[in-house]
Amino acid sequence: IRRYTTDIIMSVAFGVKSNCIKEGDNEFRYWGKKIFETHPFWTALSVFMPQIMNFFSIPFHKRSVTDFFIKTFRENMEYRQSHNIIKHDFMNQLIQLMEKDYVESDDMKDINNSSNMSRLTLLEAISQAFVFFAAGFETSSTTATFCSYELAQHQDIQDKLRNEIDEILKNHGELTYNAVNEMTYLHKVINGKLIIYIIYILP
């Protein structure tokens, strides 16, 4: 499941096919693990005296880690822009915020346009994608694992959840951000799991 969630996150956050399921030791999995390889001293310093980290520009993650994700995001963003590729994913939303300062909805009926908002810079967009990946790298796979276990134990809940997903996908025709937001029972299942199994990554 960890390899599967890595593939999903890399797809929606960076717009690339990481293929971790078939290649468990590929570079995306490698650099994902490197995110959590932090030195205890720097971790303690960032918690108790973050002003020192800021003053001396000490990075929390290794430069090689951030350089990899910056390079990955920039290359894929430039490729999409040069080839006029539009996908309904997180990266496309970041590109819209960089170019237009608002995000167009999936069905184009409602556009969240605000002239008061400033456009995202490239570094801000990369930071959002990086946090998206780092926050979901282990937590998403753990959540999916526990949810799968509980659904296997409760067939009635599994059937109800499957019916909701099938019905909403039938109405939308494809999996979109708006479609996922309508899956209220799915949200209840995930939130219920988070109450039973608390997800926390130890340093």
C-alpha positions as CSV (number, residue, x, y, z in Angstrom):
1,I,0.0,0.0,0.0
2,R,2.9,2.4,0.7
3,R,4.1,2.0,-2.9
4,Y,0.6,2.6,-4.2
5,T,0.0,5.7,-2.1
6,T,3.4,7.0,-3.3
7,D,2.3,6.6,-6.9
8,I,-0.9,8.5,-6.2
9,I,0.8,11.4,-4.4
10,M,3.5,11.8,-7.0
11,S,0.8,11.7,-9.7
12,V,-1.5,14.4,-8.2
13,A,1.2,16.5,-6.6
14,F,3.9,16.4,-9.2
15,G,2.2,15.1,-12.2
16,V,4.6,12.2,-12.8
17,K,4.2,8.4,-12.9
18,S,6.6,7.1,-10.2
19,N,5.8,3.4,-10.8
20,C,6.7,2.5,-7.3
21,I,4.5,-0.7,-7.3
22,K,6.7,-2.3,-9.9
23,E,9.9,-0.6,-8.8
24,G,10.0,-0.6,-5.1
25,D,13.5,1.0,-4.9
26,N,13.0,3.7,-7.5
27,E,14.1,7.3,-6.9
28,F,10.7,8.6,-5.7
29,R,10.5,6.0,-3.0
30,Y,14.1,6.7,-2.1
31,W,13.8,10.4,-1.7
32,G,10.5,10.0,0.1
33,K,12.2,8.1,2.8
34,K,15.0,10.7,2.9
35,I,12.4,13.3,4.0
36,F,12.2,11.7,7.4
37,E,15.9,11.1,7.9
38,T,16.4,14.2,10.1
39,H,19.1,14.6,12.7
40,P,17.8,14.7,16.3
41,F,19.7,17.9,17.1
42,W,18.2,19.8,14.2
43,T,14.8,18.5,15.1
44,A,15.1,19.7,18.7
45,L,16.5,23.0,17.5
46,S,13.6,23.6,15.1
47,V,11.1,23.0,17.9
48,F,12.7,24.9,20.7
49,M,14.7,27.6,18.9
50,P,13.4,28.0,15.4
51,Q,14.7,31.6,15.2
52,I,18.2,30.2,15.2
53,M,17.4,28.0,12.2
54,N,15.9,31.0,10.4
55,F,18.8,33.4,11.2
56,F,21.4,31.0,9.9
57,S,19.2,29.7,7.1
58,I,19.6,26.1,8.3
59,P,17.4,23.8,6.3
60,F,15.2,21.2,8.2
61,H,15.6,18.8,5.4
62,K,18.8,18.0,3.5
63,R,19.5,20.2,0.5
64,S,19.6,17.1,-1.8
65,V,16.0,16.3,-0.8
66,T,14.6,19.7,-1.5
67,D,16.7,20.0,-4.7
68,F,15.2,16.8,-6.0
69,F,11.5,17.9,-5.5
70,I,12.2,21.4,-6.8
71,K,13.7,19.9,-10.0
72,T,10.8,17.4,-10.4
73,F,8.1,20.1,-9.9
74,R,9.8,22.6,-12.2
75,E,10.4,20.2,-15.0
76,N,6.8,18.9,-15.0
77,M,5.3,22.3,-14.7
78,E,7.3,23.6,-17.7
79,Y,6.4,20.5,-19.7
80,R,2.7,21.0,-19.1
81,Q,2.9,24.7,-19.9
82,S,4.9,24.2,-23.1
83,H,2.6,21.4,-24.3
84,N,-0.6,23.0,-23.1
85,I,-1.5,19.9,-20.9
86,I,-4.4,20.4,-18.5
87,K,-5.2,17.7,-15.9
88,H,-7.6,17.7,-13.0
89,D,-5.1,17.3,-10.2
90,F,-3.4,19.2,-7.4
91,M,-0.5,20.3,-9.6
92,N,-2.9,21.9,-12.1
93,Q,-4.5,23.9,-9.3
94,L,-1.1,25.2,-8.3
95,I,-0.3,26.2,-11.8
96,Q,-3.6,28.0,-12.0
97,L,-2.8,29.9,-8.8
98,M,0.5,30.9,-10.3
99,E,-1.0,32.1,-13.6
100,K,-4.5,33.4,-12.6
101,D,-4.5,33.6,-8.8
102,Y,-7.7,31.5,-8.7
103,V,-8.7,27.9,-9.2
104,E,-11.3,26.9,-11.8
105,S,-13.8,24.2,-10.7
106,D,-14.0,20.8,-12.4
107,D,-17.3,21.4,-14.1
108,M,-16.5,25.1,-15.0
109,K,-19.8,26.2,-13.5
110,D,-18.3,28.0,-10.6
111,I,-15.0,29.9,-10.7
112,N,-13.4,31.0,-7.5
113,N,-12.0,34.2,-8.8
114,S,-10.7,36.8,-6.4
115,S,-8.7,39.8,-7.5
116,N,-7.6,40.4,-3.9
117,M,-5.5,37.3,-4.0
118,S,-1.9,37.4,-5.1
119,R,-0.5,34.8,-7.4
120,L,1.7,32.0,-6.1
121,T,5.4,32.2,-6.7
122,L,7.2,29.2,-8.1
123,L,8.8,28.5,-4.8
124,E,5.5,28.8,-2.9
125,A,3.9,26.3,-5.4
126,I,6.8,23.9,-5.0
127,S,6.5,24.2,-1.2
128,Q,2.8,23.3,-1.3
129,A,3.5,20.2,-3.4
130,F,6.4,19.2,-1.2
131,V,4.2,19.5,2.0
132,F,1.4,17.6,0.2
133,F,3.9,14.7,-0.5
134,A,5.6,14.7,2.9
135,A,2.4,14.9,4.9
136,G,0.8,12.0,3.0
137,F,3.9,9.8,2.3
138,E,3.4,7.5,5.3
139,T,0.1,8.7,6.8
140,S,-1.9,8.0,3.7
141,S,-0.6,4.4,3.4
142,T,-1.2,3.8,7.1
143,T,-4.7,5.2,6.9
144,A,-5.5,3.1,3.8
145,T,-4.1,0.0,5.6
146,F,-6.3,0.4,8.7
147,C,-9.4,1.3,6.6
148,S,-8.9,-1.8,4.4
149,Y,-8.7,-3.9,7.6
150,E,-11.8,-2.5,9.1
151,L,-13.8,-2.7,5.9
152,A,-12.8,-6.3,5.6
153,Q,-14.2,-6.9,9.1
154,H,-17.5,-5.1,8.4
155,Q,-19.1,-6.2,5.1
156,D,-22.2,-4.0,5.6
157,I,-20.1,-0.8,5.8
158,Q,-18.0,-1.9,2.9
159,D,-21.1,-2.4,0.7
160,K,-22.6,0.9,1.7
161,L,-19.3,2.7,0.9
162,R,-18.9,0.9,-2.4
163,N,-22.5,1.8,-3.5
164,E,-21.9,5.5,-2.6
165,I,-18.7,5.6,-4.6
166,D,-20.2,3.8,-7.6
167,E,-23.2,6.1,-7.6
168,I,-21.2,9.3,-7.5
169,L,-18.8,8.2,-10.1
170,K,-21.7,7.3,-12.3
171,N,-23.1,10.8,-11.9
172,H,-19.8,12.6,-12.6
173,G,-18.5,10.2,-15.3
174,E,-15.0,10.4,-13.8
175,L,-13.1,10.8,-10.6
176,T,-12.8,14.6,-9.8
177,Y,-12.2,16.8,-6.8
178,N,-15.9,17.7,-6.6
179,A,-16.9,14.0,-6.9
180,V,-14.7,13.1,-3.9
181,N,-16.1,16.0,-1.9
182,E,-19.6,14.5,-2.4
183,M,-18.6,11.1,-0.9
184,T,-19.7,12.0,2.6
185,Y,-19.9,8.4,3.8
186,L,-16.2,7.9,2.6
187,H,-15.3,10.9,4.8
188,K,-17.1,9.3,7.8
189,V,-15.3,6.0,7.3
190,I,-11.9,7.7,7.2
191,N,-12.6,10.0,10.1
192,G,-13.9,7.1,12.1
193,K,-10.8,5.2,11.5
194,L,-8.7,8.1,12.6
195,I,-10.5,8.1,15.9
196,I,-9.7,4.4,16.5
197,Y,-6.2,4.4,15.0
198,I,-4.3,7.6,15.7
199,I,-1.7,8.3,13.0
200,Y,1.5,9.8,14.3
201,I,5.1,9.6,12.9
202,L,7.8,9.3,15.5
203,P,11.0,11.2,14.7
